[in-house]
Amino acid sequence: MLRATAEHLNGMLFTVDHLYYIGAGRFVILSPMLGADNAPIMKKKIKSHIDDIAEEFGLARNALVLRMGQITYSSQDRVKNRNVEDTLTQLERSAETDIVKEYL
């Protein structure tokens, strides 16, 4: 299922985007050309692809839970001054916030 997820995600990314698998079913996509205003569109596309994967495995379209966080940086310098652990922690917090919003 993780391989199918990665293949689906890779197929929808732009050539400047990078997909990283970081274990335990977690993926990070770096999209340097994606503006903050277009990020919700990308989230919807990714969720749709996850629903497609569920169908491929004979599950209901909404059977797989997708926790998704987003971090937007205002400049390249801010990206360079971040370490991976801090960024992943911030993504986790963002994903938890999205879950809360989803259930409200």
Secondary structure, 3 states (H helix, E strand, C coil): CHHHHHHHHHHHCCCCCEEEEEECCEEEEECCCCCCCCHHHHHHHHHHHHHHHHHHCCCCCCCCCCCCCCCCCCCHHHHHCCCHHHHHHHHHHHHHHHHHHHHC
